[in-house]
Amino acid sequence: MALTKAQSFCKPQFLISLVIPLSLHSYVQQFSTKPSSLTFPSSLINDGTALPSSTSSFMVNLFVDSFGFSKQGAIAASSQLLHVKTPEKALSVLNFLKAKGFEAIHIHTIISKCPHILAANVEKNLEPKFKLFEDLGLSKFDLGAVISAYPTIVMYSLNKRLLPNVLFLKNYLDPKGFLKFLKGQGRRTLVSKRLQANVRFMESQGIGGSKLRALLLKRTHLFEVKSIRLIEITEKVKELGIESHFKMYSHAVGFMSSMSKETWQRKFTFFKSFGWSEEDIRTAFQKMPVIFCFSEQKLQKTMDYFINELKYDEKYLFFHPRIFCFNLERRLIPRINLLKVLRSRKLLEKDASLLTICVLTEKAFLERYVLSFGEEAENLLNIHKGNKENSRN
């Protein structure tokens, strides 16, 4: 009887024996210990019960018993492998991944996302690509995490796509940065045919050095968009008043690249519903372009709180759009409520601005507005903790 998915993960050493009859166990043992001397056992050819009559049936069993797939999922996955006539390649890939130290969960995820990896030639296709990533400094666990996140990466050509892009990026990222790139969102960008052209285009816009590195690490998707879309984005950013030599230019381009045209237009309309003019929206965008990436729910809640509860003019927020960057319940409301207490007790020698109390780290905020008040400190701390609890409920 086949183990459940959870059980198969707990006992990875039994994965192969689950799907292969006992008569083949010695073959699997030989394969596991001597991968370079693979032979095809006669039992697979001669024993009618050892191998289902069709390759798809064999692959369905393999997916169900070894990888914990449902029957329907196994049928769908095996349909991509109808050209596989024997278990040799699938077993070779499985053994290769295990030999690389991949966790059972990583192996399952890789097979789930990319079933056709089981048809890959280990020696010719997989081994050179894995070595490339290992040479970049990825540990066994990191390698498993990177490839399980995007297993298709190892199906691209080494010489036509992977190696050229790796060598290209080494001109911009140091070894530590490259690891961060791969462990972040860069694994998909690494195989993009648009990567090099988009990097060069951003350089032509005056974006280089630390700004370009920041985009590669934080706004990786920017380097996957079509060239015509990238040109549209940069022109739109300039139209909104942020020139390429401005500090916010690279940030604005990065943020805008994460949105479709439809999303951008919807956000623009949404800000107009606040009573902001197009010029007001331009002002807010120039100061803090990231606010266009926030959900409408988050923006609306913050706006409602400041206008309806605190009675601020809506123009205050487009002049100070950084307010939208902070969590309303965990930071803004508790700190504003404590500020009200300090004012009511006349503890402040000099009144604090709203923006000042918002931008401080929690440690700096406590030191300045709680712990500095001597005998009042304990009571103020309790009030602040209570405010934080209440605002979350």
C-alpha positions as a Markdown table, in Angstrom:
| # | Residue | x | y | z |
|---|---|---|---|---|
| 1 | Met | 0.0 | 0.0 | 0.0 |
| 2 | Ala | 1.4 | 3.4 | -0.9 |
| 3 | Leu | 2.3 | 5.8 | 1.8 |
| 4 | Thr | 0.5 | 9.1 | 2.1 |
| 5 | Lys | 2.2 | 12.3 | 1.0 |
| 6 | Ala | 3.2 | 13.3 | 4.5 |
| 7 | Gln | 4.5 | 9.8 | 5.2 |
| 8 | Ser | 6.5 | 9.7 | 2.0 |
| 9 | Phe | 8.2 | 12.9 | 3.0 |
| 10 | Cys | 9.1 | 11.6 | 6.4 |
| 11 | Lys | 10.7 | 8.5 | 4.9 |
| 12 | Pro | 12.4 | 9.6 | 1.7 |
| 13 | Gln | 14.7 | 6.6 | 1.7 |
| 14 | Phe | 11.7 | 4.5 | 0.7 |
| 15 | Leu | 10.5 | 6.7 | -2.1 |
| 16 | Ile | 11.9 | 4.6 | -4.9 |
| 17 | Ser | 10.9 | 1.2 | -3.5 |
| 18 | Leu | 7.3 | 2.3 | -3.2 |
| 19 | Val | 6.8 | 2.4 | -6.9 |
| 20 | Ile | 9.1 | -0.4 | -8.1 |
| 21 | Pro | 8.4 | -4.1 | -7.4 |
| 22 | Leu | 10.6 | -5.9 | -5.0 |
| 23 | Ser | 12.3 | -7.7 | -7.8 |
| 24 | Leu | 13.7 | -4.4 | -9.0 |
| 25 | His | 15.0 | -3.3 | -5.6 |
| 26 | Ser | 18.5 | -4.6 | -6.3 |
| 27 | Tyr | 18.5 | -2.5 | -9.5 |
| 28 | Val | 17.6 | 0.6 | -7.6 |
| 29 | Gln | 20.3 | 0.0 | -5.0 |
| 30 | Gln | 22.8 | -0.5 | -7.8 |
| 31 | Phe | 21.6 | 2.7 | -9.4 |
| 32 | Ser | 21.8 | 4.7 | -6.1 |
| 33 | Thr | 25.4 | 3.6 | -5.4 |
| 34 | Lys | 26.7 | 3.5 | -9.0 |
| 35 | Pro | 25.0 | 6.1 | -11.0 |
| 36 | Ser | 27.7 | 6.1 | -13.7 |
| 37 | Ser | 27.2 | 2.4 | -14.4 |
| 38 | Leu | 23.5 | 2.2 | -15.1 |
| 39 | Thr | 22.2 | -0.9 | -16.8 |
| 40 | Phe | 18.6 | -1.7 | -17.7 |
| 41 | Pro | 17.5 | -4.8 | -15.8 |
| 42 | Ser | 15.8 | -7.6 | -17.7 |
| 43 | Ser | 13.1 | -7.8 | -15.1 |
| 44 | Leu | 11.7 | -4.5 | -16.4 |
| 45 | Ile | 11.5 | -5.9 | -19.9 |
| 46 | Asn | 10.5 | -9.5 | -19.3 |
| 47 | Asp | 8.2 | -9.3 | -16.2 |
| 48 | Gly | 4.8 | -8.2 | -17.4 |
| 49 | Thr | 3.7 | -7.3 | -13.8 |
| 50 | Ala | 6.8 | -5.1 | -13.2 |
| 51 | Leu | 5.9 | -2.4 | -15.7 |
| 52 | Pro | 2.4 | -1.3 | -16.8 |
| 53 | Ser | 1.6 | -1.9 | -20.4 |
| 54 | Ser | 1.8 | 1.8 | -21.2 |
| 55 | Thr | 4.4 | 4.4 | -20.3 |
| 56 | Ser | 1.7 | 6.7 | -19.0 |
| 57 | Ser | 0.5 | 4.1 | -16.6 |
| 58 | Phe | 4.0 | 3.7 | -15.3 |
| 59 | Met | 4.4 | 7.4 | -14.9 |
| 60 | Val | 1.0 | 7.8 | -13.2 |
| 61 | Asn | 2.2 | 5.2 | -10.6 |
| 62 | Leu | 5.5 | 7.0 | -10.2 |
| 63 | Phe | 3.9 | 10.3 | -9.6 |
| 64 | Val | 1.4 | 8.9 | -7.1 |
| 65 | Asp | 3.6 | 6.6 | -5.1 |
| 66 | Ser | 6.9 | 8.4 | -5.2 |
| 67 | Phe | 5.9 | 12.0 | -5.3 |
| 68 | Gly | 2.6 | 12.0 | -3.4 |
| 69 | Phe | 0.4 | 13.2 | -6.3 |
| 70 | Ser | -3.3 | 12.7 | -6.5 |
| 71 | Lys | -4.4 | 10.3 | -9.2 |
| 72 | Gln | -5.8 | 13.2 | -11.3 |
| 73 | Gly | -2.7 | 15.3 | -10.7 |
| 74 | Ala | -0.5 | 12.3 | -11.7 |
| 75 | Ile | -2.4 | 11.8 | -14.9 |
| 76 | Ala | -2.1 | 15.5 | -15.8 |
| 77 | Ala | 1.7 | 15.5 | -15.1 |
| 78 | Ser | 2.4 | 12.2 | -16.9 |
| 79 | Ser | 0.7 | 13.5 | -20.0 |
| 80 | Gln | 3.7 | 15.7 | -20.5 |
| 81 | Leu | 6.0 | 12.7 | -20.5 |
| 82 | Leu | 4.3 | 10.4 | -23.0 |
| 83 | His | 7.7 | 10.2 | -24.9 |
| 84 | Val | 9.3 | 8.6 | -21.8 |
| 85 | Lys | 9.4 | 4.9 | -22.5 |
| 86 | Thr | 11.4 | 3.6 | -19.6 |
| 87 | Pro | 11.9 | 4.6 | -15.9 |
| 88 | Glu | 15.6 | 5.0 | -16.4 |
| 89 | Lys | 15.7 | 8.8 | -16.8 |
| 90 | Ala | 13.1 | 9.5 | -14.2 |
| 91 | Leu | 15.0 | 7.4 | -11.7 |
| 92 | Ser | 18.3 | 9.0 | -12.7 |
| 93 | Val | 16.9 | 12.5 | -12.1 |
| 94 | Leu | 15.4 | 11.5 | -8.8 |
| 95 | Asn | 18.7 | 10.0 | -7.7 |
| 96 | Phe | 20.6 | 13.1 | -8.9 |
| 97 | Leu | 18.4 | 15.4 | -6.8 |
| 98 | Lys | 18.7 | 13.3 | -3.7 |
| 99 | Ala | 22.5 | 13.1 | -4.2 |
| 100 | Lys | 22.6 | 16.9 | -4.3 |
| 101 | Gly | 21.1 | 16.9 | -0.9 |
| 102 | Phe | 17.7 | 18.2 | -1.9 |
| 103 | Glu | 15.0 | 17.8 | 0.8 |
| 104 | Ala | 11.9 | 15.7 | 0.0 |
| 105 | Ile | 9.7 | 18.8 | -0.1 |
| 106 | His | 12.0 | 20.4 | -2.6 |
| 107 | Ile | 12.0 | 17.3 | -4.8 |
| 108 | His | 8.2 | 17.1 | -4.7 |
| 109 | Thr | 7.8 | 20.8 | -5.5 |
| 110 | Ile | 10.2 | 20.6 | -8.5 |
| 111 | Ile | 8.4 | 17.6 | -10.0 |
| 112 | Ser | 5.0 | 19.2 | -9.3 |
| 113 | Lys | 5.9 | 22.4 | -11.1 |
| 114 | Cys | 8.1 | 20.9 | -13.9 |
| 115 | Pro | 7.3 | 17.3 | -14.6 |
| 116 | His | 9.3 | 17.2 | -17.8 |
| 117 | Ile | 12.5 | 17.6 | -15.7 |
| 118 | Leu | 12.2 | 13.8 | -15.3 |
| 119 | Ala | 13.0 | 13.4 | -18.9 |
| 120 | Ala | 16.2 | 15.4 | -18.7 |
| 121 | Asn | 19.6 | 13.9 | -19.3 |
| 122 | Val | 21.4 | 14.3 | -16.0 |
| 123 | Glu | 25.0 | 14.2 | -17.3 |
| 124 | Lys | 24.5 | 16.5 | -20.3 |
| 125 | Asn | 21.7 | 18.8 | -19.2 |
| 126 | Leu | 21.3 | 19.0 | -15.4 |
| 127 | Glu | 24.8 | 18.5 | -14.0 |
| 128 | Pro | 26.5 | 21.4 | -15.8 |
| 129 | Lys | 23.7 | 23.8 | -14.8 |
| 130 | Phe | 23.7 | 22.7 | -11.2 |
| 131 | Lys | 27.5 | 23.1 | -11.1 |
| 132 | Leu | 27.1 | 26.7 | -12.5 |
| 133 | Phe | 24.8 | 27.6 | -9.5 |
| 134 | Glu | 27.1 | 25.8 | -7.0 |
| 135 | Asp | 30.1 | 27.8 | -8.4 |
| 136 | Leu | 28.1 | 31.0 | -7.7 |
| 137 | Gly | 28.1 | 30.0 | -4.0 |
| 138 | Leu | 24.7 | 28.5 | -3.4 |
| 139 | Ser | 24.6 | 26.0 | -0.5 |
| 140 | Lys | 22.8 | 22.7 | -1.0 |
| 141 | Phe | 19.7 | 24.0 | 0.8 |
| 142 | Asp | 19.7 | 27.3 | -1.1 |
| 143 | Leu | 20.1 | 25.5 | -4.3 |
| 144 | Gly | 17.1 | 23.3 | -3.5 |
| 145 | Ala | 15.1 | 26.4 | -2.5 |
| 146 | Val | 16.0 | 28.3 | -5.7 |
| 147 | Ile | 15.3 | 25.5 | -8.1 |
| 148 | Ser | 12.1 | 24.3 | -6.4 |
| 149 | Ala | 10.9 | 27.9 | -6.6 |
| 150 | Tyr | 11.4 | 28.0 | -10.3 |
| 151 | Pro | 12.5 | 24.6 | -11.6 |
| 152 | Thr | 12.1 | 25.7 | -15.3 |
| 153 | Ile | 15.4 | 27.5 | -14.8 |
| 154 | Val | 17.4 | 24.3 | -15.4 |
| 155 | Met | 15.5 | 23.6 | -18.6 |
| 156 | Tyr | 16.9 | 26.6 | -20.4 |
| 157 | Ser | 20.1 | 26.3 | -22.5 |
| 158 | Leu | 23.3 | 26.7 | -20.6 |
| 159 | Asn | 25.3 | 28.2 | -23.4 |
| 160 | Lys | 22.6 | 30.3 | -25.0 |
| 161 | Arg | 20.8 | 31.7 | -21.9 |
| 162 | Leu | 22.1 | 30.9 | -18.5 |
| 163 | Leu | 25.8 | 31.3 | -18.9 |
| 164 | Pro | 25.7 | 34.5 | -21.0 |
| 165 | Asn | 23.3 | 36.2 | -18.5 |
| 166 | Val | 25.4 | 35.0 | -15.5 |
| 167 | Leu | 28.6 | 36.5 | -17.0 |
| 168 | Phe | 26.7 | 39.7 | -17.9 |
| 169 | Leu | 25.3 | 40.2 | -14.4 |
| 170 | Lys | 28.7 | 39.6 | -12.8 |
| 171 | Asn | 29.6 | 43.1 | -14.2 |
| 172 | Tyr | 26.9 | 44.6 | -11.9 |
| 173 | Leu | 26.6 | 42.3 | -8.9 |
| 174 | Asp | 29.3 | 41.2 | -6.5 |
| 175 | Pro | 29.2 | 37.5 | -5.3 |
| 176 | Lys | 27.0 | 38.4 | -2.3 |
| 177 | Gly | 24.7 | 40.5 | -4.4 |
| 178 | Phe | 24.4 | 37.6 | -6.9 |
| 179 | Leu | 23.3 | 35.2 | -4.2 |
| 180 | Lys | 20.7 | 37.7 | -3.0 |
| 181 | Phe | 19.5 | 38.1 | -6.6 |
| 182 | Leu | 19.1 | 34.3 | -7.1 |
| 183 | Lys | 17.5 | 33.7 | -3.7 |
| 184 | Gly | 15.1 | 36.6 | -4.3 |
| 185 | Gln | 13.1 | 37.1 | -7.5 |
| 186 | Gly | 16.1 | 36.9 | -9.9 |
| 187 | Arg | 15.9 | 33.3 | -10.8 |
| 188 | Arg | 13.2 | 34.0 | -13.4 |
| 189 | Thr | 14.9 | 37.1 | -14.6 |
| 190 | Leu | 18.2 | 35.2 | -15.0 |
| 191 | Val | 16.8 | 33.3 | -18.0 |
| 192 | Ser | 15.0 | 36.3 | -19.5 |
| 193 | Lys | 16.0 | 37.2 | -23.1 |
| 194 | Arg | 15.2 | 40.8 | -22.3 |
| 195 | Leu | 17.6 | 41.1 | -19.3 |
| 196 | Gln | 20.7 | 42.5 | -21.0 |
| 197 | Ala | 18.8 | 44.9 | -23.3 |
| 198 | Asn | 16.8 | 46.3 | -20.4 |
| 199 | Val | 19.9 | 46.8 | -18.2 |
| 200 | Arg | 21.6 | 48.7 | -21.0 |
| 201 | Phe | 18.5 | 50.8 | -21.5 |
| 202 | Met | 18.4 | 51.8 | -17.9 |
| 203 | Glu | 22.1 | 52.7 | -18.1 |
| 204 | Ser | 21.2 | 54.9 | -21.1 |
| 205 | Gln | 18.8 | 56.7 | -18.7 |
| 206 | Gly | 21.6 | 57.5 | -16.4 |
| 207 | Ile | 20.9 | 54.7 | -13.9 |
| 208 | Gly | 24.1 | 52.9 | -12.9 |
| 209 | Gly | 26.1 | 51.9 | -9.9 |
| 210 | Ser | 24.2 | 51.4 | -6.6 |
| 211 | Lys | 20.9 | 52.5 | -8.2 |
| 212 | Leu | 21.1 | 49.9 | -10.9 |
| 213 | Arg | 22.1 | 47.2 | -8.3 |
| 214 | Ala | 19.1 | 48.2 | -6.2 |
| 215 | Leu | 16.8 | 47.8 | -9.1 |
| 216 | Leu | 18.3 | 44.4 | -10.0 |
| 217 | Leu | 17.8 | 43.2 | -6.4 |
| 218 | Lys | 14.5 | 44.9 | -5.4 |
| 219 | Arg | 12.6 | 45.5 | -8.7 |
| 220 | Thr | 13.9 | 42.5 | -10.6 |
| 221 | His | 10.7 | 42.2 | -12.7 |
| 222 | Leu | 11.6 | 45.5 | -14.4 |
| 223 | Phe | 14.3 | 43.6 | -16.4 |
| 224 | Glu | 11.7 | 41.1 | -17.8 |
| 225 | Val | 9.3 | 43.6 | -19.4 |
| 226 | Lys | 9.1 | 44.2 | -23.1 |
| 227 | Ser | 11.4 | 47.0 | -24.3 |
| 228 | Ile | 8.4 | 49.0 | -25.6 |
| 229 | Arg | 6.8 | 48.8 | -22.2 |
| 230 | Leu | 10.0 | 49.9 | -20.4 |
| 231 | Ile | 10.2 | 53.0 | -22.7 |
| 232 | Glu | 6.5 | 53.8 | -21.9 |
| 233 | Ile | 7.2 | 53.5 | -18.2 |
| 234 | Thr | 10.2 | 55.8 | -18.3 |
| 235 | Glu | 8.3 | 58.4 | -20.4 |
| 236 | Lys | 5.4 | 58.3 | -18.0 |
| 237 | Val | 7.6 | 58.9 | -15.0 |
| 238 | Lys | 9.2 | 61.9 | -16.7 |
| 239 | Glu | 5.7 | 63.1 | -17.7 |
| 240 | Leu | 4.8 | 63.1 | -14.0 |
| 241 | Gly | 7.7 | 65.3 | -13.2 |
| 242 | Ile | 10.5 | 62.9 | -12.2 |
| 243 | Glu | 13.5 | 63.4 | -14.5 |
| 244 | Ser | 16.2 | 60.7 | -14.9 |
| 245 | His | 18.7 | 62.6 | -12.8 |
| 246 | Phe | 16.2 | 62.9 | -9.8 |
| 247 | Lys | 16.8 | 60.8 | -6.7 |
| 248 | Met | 13.3 | 59.2 | -7.0 |
| 249 | Tyr | 13.6 | 58.3 | -10.7 |
| 250 | Ser | 14.8 | 54.7 | -10.4 |
| 251 | His | 12.3 | 54.1 | -7.6 |
| 252 | Ala | 9.5 | 55.5 | -9.6 |
| 253 | Val | 10.4 | 53.4 | -12.7 |
| 254 | Gly | 10.7 | 50.3 | -10.5 |
| 255 | Phe | 7.3 | 50.8 | -8.8 |
| 256 | Met | 5.5 | 51.6 | -12.0 |
| 257 | Ser | 6.9 | 48.5 | -13.7 |
| 258 | Ser | 5.1 | 46.4 | -11.1 |
| 259 | Met | 1.7 | 47.7 | -12.3 |
| 260 | Ser | -0.3 | 47.2 | -15.4 |
| 261 | Lys | -1.6 | 50.2 | -17.3 |
| 262 | Glu | -5.1 | 49.4 | -16.0 |
| 263 | Thr | -4.0 | 49.2 | -12.4 |
| 264 | Trp | -2.1 | 52.5 | -12.8 |
| 265 | Gln | -5.2 | 54.2 | -14.2 |
| 266 | Arg | -7.4 | 52.8 | -11.5 |
| 267 | Lys | -5.1 | 54.1 | -8.8 |
| 268 | Phe | -5.0 | 57.5 | -10.5 |
| 269 | Thr | -8.8 | 57.6 | -10.5 |
| 270 | Phe | -8.9 | 56.4 | -6.9 |
| 271 | Phe | -6.7 | 59.3 | -5.7 |
| 272 | Lys | -9.0 | 61.7 | -7.6 |
| 273 | Ser | -11.8 | 60.4 | -5.4 |
| 274 | Phe | -10.0 | 61.9 | -2.4 |
| 275 | Gly | -10.5 | 65.3 | -3.9 |
| 276 | Trp | -7.0 | 65.5 | -5.3 |
| 277 | Ser | -6.4 | 67.2 | -8.6 |
| 278 | Glu | -4.0 | 65.8 | -11.2 |
| 279 | Glu | -1.4 | 68.3 | -10.0 |
| 280 | Asp | -1.9 | 67.0 | -6.4 |
| 281 | Ile | -1.4 | 63.5 | -7.6 |
| 282 | Arg | 1.8 | 64.5 | -9.4 |
| 283 | Thr | 3.1 | 66.1 | -6.2 |
| 284 | Ala | 2.4 | 63.0 | -4.1 |
| 285 | Phe | 4.0 | 60.8 | -6.8 |
| 286 | Gln | 7.1 | 62.9 | -7.0 |
| 287 | Lys | 7.6 | 62.7 | -3.2 |
| 288 | Met | 6.7 | 59.1 | -2.7 |
| 289 | Pro | 6.0 | 57.0 | -5.8 |
| 290 | Val | 5.5 | 53.8 | -3.8 |
| 291 | Ile | 2.1 | 54.9 | -2.6 |
| 292 | Phe | 0.7 | 53.8 | -6.0 |
| 293 | Cys | 1.7 | 50.2 | -5.1 |
| 294 | Phe | -0.4 | 50.2 | -2.0 |
| 295 | Ser | -3.9 | 48.5 | -1.9 |
| 296 | Glu | -6.8 | 50.8 | -2.2 |
| 297 | Gln | -8.1 | 49.4 | 1.1 |
| 298 | Lys | -5.0 | 50.5 | 2.9 |
| 299 | Leu | -5.0 | 54.0 | 1.3 |
| 300 | Gln | -8.7 | 54.5 | 2.0 |
| 301 | Lys | -8.4 | 53.5 | 5.7 |
| 302 | Thr | -5.5 | 55.9 | 6.2 |
| 303 | Met | -7.3 | 58.7 | 4.4 |
| 304 | Asp | -10.6 | 58.1 | 6.4 |
| 305 | Tyr | -8.7 | 58.2 | 9.7 |
| 306 | Phe | -6.9 | 61.5 | 9.0 |
| 307 | Ile | -9.8 | 63.3 | 7.4 |
| 308 | Asn | -12.8 | 61.9 | 9.4 |
| 309 | Glu | -11.3 | 61.3 | 12.8 |
| 310 | Leu | -8.3 | 63.7 | 13.0 |
| 311 | Lys | -10.0 | 66.4 | 10.9 |
| 312 | Tyr | -7.0 | 66.9 | 8.7 |
| 313 | Asp | -7.4 | 68.6 | 5.3 |
| 314 | Glu | -7.0 | 66.1 | 2.4 |
| 315 | Lys | -4.2 | 68.3 | 1.0 |
| 316 | Tyr | -2.0 | 67.5 | 4.1 |
| 317 | Leu | -1.6 | 63.9 | 2.8 |
| 318 | Phe | -0.6 | 64.7 | -0.7 |
| 319 | Phe | 2.0 | 67.1 | 0.7 |
| 320 | His | 3.1 | 64.3 | 3.2 |
| 321 | Pro | 2.4 | 61.1 | 1.3 |
| 322 | Arg | 5.0 | 59.2 | 3.4 |
| 323 | Ile | 2.2 | 58.9 | 6.0 |
| 324 | Phe | 0.6 | 56.2 | 3.7 |
| 325 | Cys | 3.8 | 54.1 | 4.1 |
| 326 | Phe | 3.1 | 53.3 | 7.8 |
| 327 | Asn | 0.8 | 50.7 | 9.3 |
| 328 | Leu | -2.3 | 52.5 | 10.5 |
| 329 | Glu | -3.2 | 50.1 | 13.3 |
| 330 | Arg | 0.3 | 49.1 | 14.6 |
| 331 | Arg | 2.1 | 52.5 | 14.3 |
| 332 | Leu | 0.0 | 55.5 | 13.4 |
| 333 | Ile | -3.0 | 55.2 | 15.7 |
| 334 | Pro | -1.1 | 54.1 | 18.9 |
| 335 | Arg | 1.5 | 56.9 | 18.5 |
| 336 | Ile | -1.0 | 59.6 | 17.7 |
| 337 | Asn | -3.1 | 58.6 | 20.7 |
| 338 | Leu | 0.0 | 58.7 | 23.0 |
| 339 | Leu | 0.8 | 62.2 | 21.6 |
| 340 | Lys | -2.7 | 63.3 | 22.6 |
| 341 | Val | -2.0 | 62.1 | 26.2 |
| 342 | Leu | 1.4 | 63.9 | 26.3 |
| 343 | Arg | -0.3 | 67.1 | 25.1 |
| 344 | Ser | -3.2 | 66.8 | 27.6 |
| 345 | Arg | -0.7 | 66.4 | 30.5 |
| 346 | Lys | 1.4 | 69.3 | 29.1 |
| 347 | Leu | 4.5 | 67.1 | 29.2 |
| 348 | Leu | 6.0 | 68.3 | 25.9 |
| 349 | Glu | 8.2 | 71.4 | 26.0 |
| 350 | Lys | 8.0 | 71.5 | 22.3 |
| 351 | Asp | 5.1 | 70.1 | 20.3 |
| 352 | Ala | 6.0 | 67.2 | 18.0 |
| 353 | Ser | 4.9 | 67.0 | 14.4 |
| 354 | Leu | 2.9 | 64.1 | 13.2 |
| 355 | Leu | 5.5 | 63.1 | 10.6 |
| 356 | Thr | 8.2 | 63.2 | 13.3 |
| 357 | Ile | 6.5 | 60.7 | 15.6 |
| 358 | Cys | 5.7 | 58.4 | 12.6 |
| 359 | Val | 9.1 | 58.1 | 11.1 |
| 360 | Leu | 10.9 | 57.2 | 14.3 |
| 361 | Thr | 11.8 | 53.5 | 15.0 |
| 362 | Glu | 9.9 | 52.0 | 17.9 |
| 363 | Lys | 13.0 | 52.1 | 20.0 |
| 364 | Ala | 13.6 | 55.8 | 19.3 |
| 365 | Phe | 10.0 | 56.6 | 19.8 |
| 366 | Leu | 9.9 | 55.0 | 23.2 |
| 367 | Glu | 13.1 | 56.7 | 24.3 |
| 368 | Arg | 11.9 | 60.2 | 23.2 |
| 369 | Tyr | 8.2 | 60.1 | 24.1 |
| 370 | Val | 7.9 | 57.5 | 26.9 |
| 371 | Leu | 11.1 | 56.7 | 28.8 |
| 372 | Ser | 12.3 | 60.3 | 29.0 |
| 373 | Phe | 9.5 | 61.3 | 31.3 |
| 374 | Gly | 10.8 | 59.9 | 34.5 |
| 375 | Glu | 8.0 | 58.9 | 36.9 |
| 376 | Glu | 5.5 | 59.2 | 34.2 |
| 377 | Ala | 7.3 | 56.6 | 32.0 |
| 378 | Glu | 5.8 | 53.4 | 33.4 |
| 379 | Asn | 2.3 | 54.8 | 33.0 |
| 380 | Leu | 2.9 | 56.1 | 29.6 |
| 381 | Leu | 4.4 | 52.8 | 28.5 |
| 382 | Asn | 1.3 | 51.0 | 29.7 |
| 383 | Ile | -0.9 | 53.4 | 27.8 |
| 384 | His | 1.1 | 52.9 | 24.7 |
| 385 | Lys | 0.9 | 49.2 | 24.9 |
| 386 | Gly | -2.8 | 49.4 | 25.5 |
| 387 | Asn | -3.2 | 51.7 | 22.5 |
| 388 | Lys | -1.4 | 49.1 | 20.3 |
| 389 | Glu | -3.6 | 46.3 | 21.6 |
| 390 | Asn | -6.8 | 48.3 | 21.1 |
| 391 | Ser | -6.0 | 49.4 | 17.6 |
| 392 | Arg | -5.5 | 45.8 | 16.5 |
| 393 | Asn | -8.9 | 44.7 | 17.8 |
